[in-house]
Amino acid sequence: MQLLREGDTLKVTRLDRLSRSVLHLEALGAEVRERGIGLHVPPLSTT
């Protein structure tokens, strides 16, 4: 996260690879918004 700059996009394959708790995920989401970083997560499979 420290290497990301405004305008960058963080791509993850699954949300559980990014964070292990909802609280941590919420904090990371706030950080990327504040820093102007994009976040790309593929849609969740419901099958």
mmJSON file of the N, C-alpha and C atoms, coordinates in Angstrom:
{"data_MODEL":{"atom_site":{
"group_PDB":["ATOM","ATOM","ATOM","ATOM","ATOM","ATOM","ATOM","ATOM","ATOM","ATOM","ATOM","ATOM","ATOM","ATOM","ATOM","ATOM","ATOM","ATOM","ATOM","ATOM","ATOM","ATOM","ATOM","ATOM","ATOM","ATOM","ATOM","ATOM","ATOM","ATOM","ATOM","ATOM","ATOM","ATOM","ATOM","ATOM","ATOM","ATOM","ATOM","ATOM","ATOM","ATOM","ATOM","ATOM","ATOM","ATOM","ATOM","ATOM","ATOM","ATOM","ATOM","ATOM","ATOM","ATOM","ATOM","ATOM","ATOM","ATOM","ATOM","ATOM","ATOM","ATOM","ATOM","ATOM","ATOM","ATOM","ATOM","ATOM","ATOM","ATOM","ATOM","ATOM","ATOM","ATOM","ATOM","ATOM","ATOM","ATOM","ATOM","ATOM","ATOM","ATOM","ATOM","ATOM","ATOM","ATOM","ATOM","ATOM","ATOM","ATOM","ATOM","ATOM","ATOM","ATOM","ATOM","ATOM","ATOM","ATOM","ATOM","ATOM","ATOM","ATOM","ATOM","ATOM","ATOM","ATOM","ATOM","ATOM","ATOM","ATOM","ATOM","ATOM","ATOM","ATOM","ATOM","ATOM","ATOM","ATOM","ATOM","ATOM","ATOM","ATOM","ATOM","ATOM","ATOM","ATOM","ATOM","ATOM","ATOM","ATOM","ATOM","ATOM","ATOM","ATOM","ATOM","ATOM","ATOM","ATOM","ATOM","ATOM","ATOM"],
"id":[1,2,3,4,5,6,7,8,9,10,11,12,13,14,15,16,17,18,19,20,21,22,23,24,25,26,27,28,29,30,31,32,33,34,35,36,37,38,39,40,41,42,43,44,45,46,47,48,49,50,51,52,53,54,55,56,57,58,59,60,61,62,63,64,65,66,67,68,69,70,71,72,73,74,75,76,77,78,79,80,81,82,83,84,85,86,87,88,89,90,91,92,93,94,95,96,97,98,99,100,101,102,103,104,105,106,107,108,109,110,111,112,113,114,115,116,117,118,119,120,121,122,123,124,125,126,127,128,129,130,131,132,133,134,135,136,137,138,139,140,141],
"type_symbol":["N","C","C","N","C","C","N","C","C","N","C","C","N","C","C","N","C","C","N","C","C","N","C","C","N","C","C","N","C","C","N","C","C","N","C","C","N","C","C","N","C","C","N","C","C","N","C","C","N","C","C","N","C","C","N","C","C","N","C","C","N","C","C","N","C","C","N","C","C","N","C","C","N","C","C","N","C","C","N","C","C","N","C","C","N","C","C","N","C","C","N","C","C","N","C","C","N","C","C","N","C","C","N","C","C","N","C","C","N","C","C","N","C","C","N","C","C","N","C","C","N","C","C","N","C","C","N","C","C","N","C","C","N","C","C","N","C","C","N","C","C"],
"label_atom_id":["N","CA","C","N","CA","C","N","CA","C","N","CA","C","N","CA","C","N","CA","C","N","CA","C","N","CA","C","N","CA","C","N","CA","C","N","CA","C","N","CA","C","N","CA","C","N","CA","C","N","CA","C","N","CA","C","N","CA","C","N","CA","C","N","CA","C","N","CA","C","N","CA","C","N","CA","C","N","CA","C","N","CA","C","N","CA","C","N","CA","C","N","CA","C","N","CA","C","N","CA","C","N","CA","C","N","CA","C","N","CA","C","N","CA","C","N","CA","C","N","CA","C","N","CA","C","N","CA","C","N","CA","C","N","CA","C","N","CA","C","N","CA","C","N","CA","C","N","CA","C","N","CA","C","N","CA","C","N","CA","C","N","CA","C"],
"label_alt_id":[null,null,null,null,null,null,null,null,null,null,null,null,null,null,null,null,null,null,null,null,null,null,null,null,null,null,null,null,null,null,null,null,null,null,null,null,null,null,null,null,null,null,null,null,null,null,null,null,null,null,null,null,null,null,null,null,null,null,null,null,null,null,null,null,null,null,null,null,null,null,null,null,null,null,null,null,null,null,null,null,null,null,null,null,null,null,null,null,null,null,null,null,null,null,null,null,null,null,null,null,null,null,null,null,null,null,null,null,null,null,null,null,null,null,null,null,null,null,null,null,null,null,null,null,null,null,null,null,null,null,null,null,null,null,null,null,null,null,null,null,null],
"label_comp_id":["MET","MET","MET","GLN","GLN","GLN","LEU","LEU","LEU","LEU","LEU","LEU","ARG","ARG","ARG","GLU","GLU","GLU","GLY","GLY","GLY","ASP","ASP","ASP","THR","THR","THR","LEU","LEU","LEU","LYS","LYS","LYS","VAL","VAL","VAL","THR","THR","THR","ARG","ARG","ARG","LEU","LEU","LEU","ASP","ASP","ASP","ARG","ARG","ARG","LEU","LEU","LEU","SER","SER","SER","ARG","ARG","ARG","SER","SER","SER","VAL","VAL","VAL","LEU","LEU","LEU","HIS","HIS","HIS","LEU","LEU","LEU","GLU","GLU","GLU","ALA","ALA","ALA","LEU","LEU","LEU","GLY","GLY","GLY","ALA","ALA","ALA","GLU","GLU","GLU","VAL","VAL","VAL","ARG","ARG","ARG","GLU","GLU","GLU","ARG","ARG","ARG","GLY","GLY","GLY","ILE","ILE","ILE","GLY","GLY","GLY","LEU","LEU","LEU","HIS","HIS","HIS","VAL","VAL","VAL","PRO","PRO","PRO","PRO","PRO","PRO","LEU","LEU","LEU","SER","SER","SER","THR","THR","THR","THR","THR","THR"],
"label_asym_id":["A","A","A","A","A","A","A","A","A","A","A","A","A","A","A","A","A","A","A","A","A","A","A","A","A","A","A","A","A","A","A","A","A","A","A","A","A","A","A","A","A","A","A","A","A","A","A","A","A","A","A","A","A","A","A","A","A","A","A","A","A","A","A","A","A","A","A","A","A","A","A","A","A","A","A","A","A","A","A","A","A","A","A","A","A","A","A","A","A","A","A","A","A","A","A","A","A","A","A","A","A","A","A","A","A","A","A","A","A","A","A","A","A","A","A","A","A","A","A","A","A","A","A","A","A","A","A","A","A","A","A","A","A","A","A","A","A","A","A","A","A"],
"label_entity_id":["1","1","1","1","1","1","1","1","1","1","1","1","1","1","1","1","1","1","1","1","1","1","1","1","1","1","1","1","1","1","1","1","1","1","1","1","1","1","1","1","1","1","1","1","1","1","1","1","1","1","1","1","1","1","1","1","1","1","1","1","1","1","1","1","1","1","1","1","1","1","1","1","1","1","1","1","1","1","1","1","1","1","1","1","1","1","1","1","1","1","1","1","1","1","1","1","1","1","1","1","1","1","1","1","1","1","1","1","1","1","1","1","1","1","1","1","1","1","1","1","1","1","1","1","1","1","1","1","1","1","1","1","1","1","1","1","1","1","1","1","1"],
"label_seq_id":[1,1,1,2,2,2,3,3,3,4,4,4,5,5,5,6,6,6,7,7,7,8,8,8,9,9,9,10,10,10,11,11,11,12,12,12,13,13,13,14,14,14,15,15,15,16,16,16,17,17,17,18,18,18,19,19,19,20,20,20,21,21,21,22,22,22,23,23,23,24,24,24,25,25,25,26,26,26,27,27,27,28,28,28,29,29,29,30,30,30,31,31,31,32,32,32,33,33,33,34,34,34,35,35,35,36,36,36,37,37,37,38,38,38,39,39,39,40,40,40,41,41,41,42,42,42,43,43,43,44,44,44,45,45,45,46,46,46,47,47,47],
"pdbx_PDB_ins_code":[null,null,null,null,null,null,null,null,null,null,null,null,null,null,null,null,null,null,null,null,null,null,null,null,null,null,null,null,null,null,null,null,null,null,null,null,null,null,null,null,null,null,null,null,null,null,null,null,null,null,null,null,null,null,null,null,null,null,null,null,null,null,null,null,null,null,null,null,null,null,null,null,null,null,null,null,null,null,null,null,null,null,null,null,null,null,null,null,null,null,null,null,null,null,null,null,null,null,null,null,null,null,null,null,null,null,null,null,null,null,null,null,null,null,null,null,null,null,null,null,null,null,null,null,null,null,null,null,null,null,null,null,null,null,null,null,null,null,null,null,null],
"Cartn_x":[0.815,0.0,0.865,2.012,2.86,3.388,3.532,4.079,3.042,1.76,0.702,0.599,0.343,0.211,-1.148,-1.521,-2.779,-2.842,-3.969,-4.156,-3.826,-3.108,-2.82,-4.086,-4.079,-5.184,-4.63,-5.193,-4.838,-5.771,-5.207,-6.01,-5.786,-6.88,-6.794,-7.646,-7.258,-8.012,-9.217,-9.076,-10.175,-10.044,-11.184,-11.152,-10.436,-10.525,-9.867,-8.343,-7.813,-6.371,-5.951,-6.902,-6.618,-6.747,-7.73,-8.003,-8.632,-8.352,-8.917,-10.118,-10.412,-11.578,-12.316,-13.586,-14.406,-13.926,-13.537,-13.047,-11.78,-10.863,-9.632,-9.942,-10.861,-11.26,-11.882,-12.688,-13.302,-12.229,-11.246,-10.16,-9.341,-9.07,-8.336,-9.134,-10.439,-11.294,-11.252,-11.3,-11.224,-9.869,-8.812,-7.472,-7.327,-7.791,-7.634,-8.478,-9.654,-10.479,-9.782,-9.28,-8.612,-7.379,-6.679,-5.436,-5.658,-6.894,-7.189,-6.707,-6.711,-6.258,-7.488,-7.437,-8.531,-8.401,-9.512,-9.519,-10.322,-9.704,-10.384,-10.453,-11.683,-11.925,-12.911,-12.607,-13.556,-14.857,-15.957,-17.246,-17.183,-17.956,-18.034,-18.836,-18.348,-19.079,-20.168,-21.365,-22.475,-22.832,-21.958,-22.242,-21.474],
"Cartn_y":[-1.186,0.0,1.258,1.197,2.386,2.82,1.886,2.213,2.795,2.643,3.137,4.65,5.241,6.699,7.055,8.302,8.787,8.446,7.889,7.491,6.033,5.372,3.947,3.142,1.881,0.968,-0.289,-0.656,-1.887,-2.978,-4.053,-5.163,-6.366,-6.963,-8.164,-9.251,-10.501,-11.612,-11.975,-11.798,-12.088,-11.163,-10.754,-9.843,-10.441,-11.763,-12.36,-12.326,-12.033,-11.854,-10.45,-9.526,-8.137,-7.901,-8.533,-8.278,-9.505,-9.7,-10.846,-10.49,-9.191,-8.798,-7.669,-7.557,-6.509,-5.137,-5.028,-3.745,-3.294,-4.215,-3.879,-3.516,-4.247,-3.956,-2.566,-2.217,-0.885,0.204,-0.021,0.95,1.075,-0.048,-0.005,0.731,0.49,1.19,2.689,3.109,4.54,5.103,4.352,4.826,4.986,4.011,4.136,5.288,5.504,6.643,7.961,8.088,9.329,9.622,8.576,8.749,8.78,8.605,8.652,7.432,6.286,5.031,4.223,3.633,2.78,1.393,0.682,-0.689,-1.538,-2.609,-3.508,-4.889,-5.361,-6.694,-7.372,-8.583,-9.251,-9.56,-9.686,-9.997,-11.31,-11.371,-12.592,-13.642,-14.867,-15.965,-16.431,-16.58,-17.052,-18.492,-19.181,-20.578,-21.512],
"Cartn_z":[0.0,0.0,0.0,0.608,0.699,-0.661,-1.591,-2.909,-3.854,-3.53,-4.408,-4.326,-5.489,-5.576,-6.151,-6.009,-6.56,-8.05,-8.47,-9.862,-10.125,-9.202,-9.342,-9.079,-9.524,-9.246,-8.601,-7.473,-6.78,-7.277,-7.842,-8.342,-7.441,-6.99,-6.162,-6.791,-6.571,-7.141,-6.283,-4.973,-4.045,-2.843,-2.29,-1.142,0.06,0.243,1.405,1.274,0.094,-0.086,0.326,0.36,0.709,2.207,2.83,4.238,4.88,6.145,6.859,7.719,7.853,8.643,7.938,8.226,7.634,8.101,9.362,9.876,9.155,8.933,8.217,6.768,6.139,4.763,4.665,5.643,5.674,5.794,6.64,6.803,5.521,4.859,3.598,2.529,2.486,1.53,1.735,2.984,3.288,2.867,3.102,2.741,1.23,0.452,-1.002,-1.544,-0.975,-1.406,-1.096,0.119,0.536,-0.304,-0.7,-1.455,-2.964,-3.424,-4.853,-5.613,-4.936,-5.533,-5.931,-7.123,-7.571,-6.968,-6.887,-6.377,-7.333,-7.847,-8.77,-8.141,-7.935,-7.394,-8.329,-8.828,-9.716,-8.983,-9.725,-9.094,-8.309,-7.23,-6.437,-7.184,-7.171,-7.789,-6.833,-7.338,-6.503,-6.814,-7.547,-7.886,-7.011],
"occupancy":[1.0,1.0,1.0,1.0,1.0,1.0,1.0,1.0,1.0,1.0,1.0,1.0,1.0,1.0,1.0,1.0,1.0,1.0,1.0,1.0,1.0,1.0,1.0,1.0,1.0,1.0,1.0,1.0,1.0,1.0,1.0,1.0,1.0,1.0,1.0,1.0,1.0,1.0,1.0,1.0,1.0,1.0,1.0,1.0,1.0,1.0,1.0,1.0,1.0,1.0,1.0,1.0,1.0,1.0,1.0,1.0,1.0,1.0,1.0,1.0,1.0,1.0,1.0,1.0,1.0,1.0,1.0,1.0,1.0,1.0,1.0,1.0,1.0,1.0,1.0,1.0,1.0,1.0,1.0,1.0,1.0,1.0,1.0,1.0,1.0,1.0,1.0,1.0,1.0,1.0,1.0,1.0,1.0,1.0,1.0,1.0,1.0,1.0,1.0,1.0,1.0,1.0,1.0,1.0,1.0,1.0,1.0,1.0,1.0,1.0,1.0,1.0,1.0,1.0,1.0,1.0,1.0,1.0,1.0,1.0,1.0,1.0,1.0,1.0,1.0,1.0,1.0,1.0,1.0,1.0,1.0,1.0,1.0,1.0,1.0,1.0,1.0,1.0,1.0,1.0,1.0],
"B_iso_or_equiv":[0.0,0.0,0.0,0.0,0.0,0.0,0.0,0.0,0.0,0.0,0.0,0.0,0.0,0.0,0.0,0.0,0.0,0.0,0.0,0.0,0.0,0.0,0.0,0.0,0.0,0.0,0.0,0.0,0.0,0.0,0.0,0.0,0.0,0.0,0.0,0.0,0.0,0.0,0.0,0.0,0.0,0.0,0.0,0.0,0.0,0.0,0.0,0.0,0.0,0.0,0.0,0.0,0.0,0.0,0.0,0.0,0.0,0.0,0.0,0.0,0.0,0.0,0.0,0.0,0.0,0.0,0.0,0.0,0.0,0.0,0.0,0.0,0.0,0.0,0.0,0.0,0.0,0.0,0.0,0.0,0.0,0.0,0.0,0.0,0.0,0.0,0.0,0.0,0.0,0.0,0.0,0.0,0.0,0.0,0.0,0.0,0.0,0.0,0.0,0.0,0.0,0.0,0.0,0.0,0.0,0.0,0.0,0.0,0.0,0.0,0.0,0.0,0.0,0.0,0.0,0.0,0.0,0.0,0.0,0.0,0.0,0.0,0.0,0.0,0.0,0.0,0.0,0.0,0.0,0.0,0.0,0.0,0.0,0.0,0.0,0.0,0.0,0.0,0.0,0.0,0.0],
"pdbx_formal_charge":[null,null,null,null,null,null,null,null,null,null,null,null,null,null,null,null,null,null,null,null,null,null,null,null,null,null,null,null,null,null,null,null,null,null,null,null,null,null,null,null,null,null,null,null,null,null,null,null,null,null,null,null,null,null,null,null,null,null,null,null,null,null,null,null,null,null,null,null,null,null,null,null,null,null,null,null,null,null,null,null,null,null,null,null,null,null,null,null,null,null,null,null,null,null,null,null,null,null,null,null,null,null,null,null,null,null,null,null,null,null,null,null,null,null,null,null,null,null,null,null,null,null,null,null,null,null,null,null,null,null,null,null,null,null,null,null,null,null,null,null,null],
"auth_seq_id":[1,1,1,2,2,2,3,3,3,4,4,4,5,5,5,6,6,6,7,7,7,8,8,8,9,9,9,10,10,10,11,11,11,12,12,12,13,13,13,14,14,14,15,15,15,16,16,16,17,17,17,18,18,18,19,19,19,20,20,20,21,21,21,22,22,22,23,23,23,24,24,24,25,25,25,26,26,26,27,27,27,28,28,28,29,29,29,30,30,30,31,31,31,32,32,32,33,33,33,34,34,34,35,35,35,36,36,36,37,37,37,38,38,38,39,39,39,40,40,40,41,41,41,42,42,42,43,43,43,44,44,44,45,45,45,46,46,46,47,47,47],
"auth_comp_id":["MET","MET","MET","GLN","GLN","GLN","LEU","LEU","LEU","LEU","LEU","LEU","ARG","ARG","ARG","GLU","GLU","GLU","GLY","GLY","GLY","ASP","ASP","ASP","THR","THR","THR","LEU","LEU","LEU","LYS","LYS","LYS","VAL","VAL","VAL","THR","THR","THR","ARG","ARG","ARG","LEU","LEU","LEU","ASP","ASP","ASP","ARG","ARG","ARG","LEU","LEU","LEU","SER","SER","SER","ARG","ARG","ARG","SER","SER","SER","VAL","VAL","VAL","LEU","LEU","LEU","HIS","HIS","HIS","LEU","LEU","LEU","GLU","GLU","GLU","ALA","ALA","ALA","LEU","LEU","LEU","GLY","GLY","GLY","ALA","ALA","ALA","GLU","GLU","GLU","VAL","VAL","VAL","ARG","ARG","ARG","GLU","GLU","GLU","ARG","ARG","ARG","GLY","GLY","GLY","ILE","ILE","ILE","GLY","GLY","GLY","LEU","LEU","LEU","HIS","HIS","HIS","VAL","VAL","VAL","PRO","PRO","PRO","PRO","PRO","PRO","LEU","LEU","LEU","SER","SER","SER","THR","THR","THR","THR","THR","THR"],
"auth_asym_id":["A","A","A","A","A","A","A","A","A","A","A","A","A","A","A","A","A","A","A","A","A","A","A","A","A","A","A","A","A","A","A","A","A","A","A","A","A","A","A","A","A","A","A","A","A","A","A","A","A","A","A","A","A","A","A","A","A","A","A","A","A","A","A","A","A","A","A","A","A","A","A","A","A","A","A","A","A","A","A","A","A","A","A","A","A","A","A","A","A","A","A","A","A","A","A","A","A","A","A","A","A","A","A","A","A","A","A","A","A","A","A","A","A","A","A","A","A","A","A","A","A","A","A","A","A","A","A","A","A","A","A","A","A","A","A","A","A","A","A","A","A"],
"auth_atom_id":["N","CA","C","N","CA","C","N","CA","C","N","CA","C","N","CA","C","N","CA","C","N","CA","C","N","CA","C","N","CA","C","N","CA","C","N","CA","C","N","CA","C","N","CA","C","N","CA","C","N","CA","C","N","CA","C","N","CA","C","N","CA","C","N","CA","C","N","CA","C","N","CA","C","N","CA","C","N","CA","C","N","CA","C","N","CA","C","N","CA","C","N","CA","C","N","CA","C","N","CA","C","N","CA","C","N","CA","C","N","CA","C","N","CA","C","N","CA","C","N","CA","C","N","CA","C","N","CA","C","N","CA","C","N","CA","C","N","CA","C","N","CA","C","N","CA","C","N","CA","C","N","CA","C","N","CA","C","N","CA","C","N","CA","C"],
"pdbx_PDB_model_num":[1,1,1,1,1,1,1,1,1,1,1,1,1,1,1,1,1,1,1,1,1,1,1,1,1,1,1,1,1,1,1,1,1,1,1,1,1,1,1,1,1,1,1,1,1,1,1,1,1,1,1,1,1,1,1,1,1,1,1,1,1,1,1,1,1,1,1,1,1,1,1,1,1,1,1,1,1,1,1,1,1,1,1,1,1,1,1,1,1,1,1,1,1,1,1,1,1,1,1,1,1,1,1,1,1,1,1,1,1,1,1,1,1,1,1,1,1,1,1,1,1,1,1,1,1,1,1,1,1,1,1,1,1,1,1,1,1,1,1,1,1]
}}}
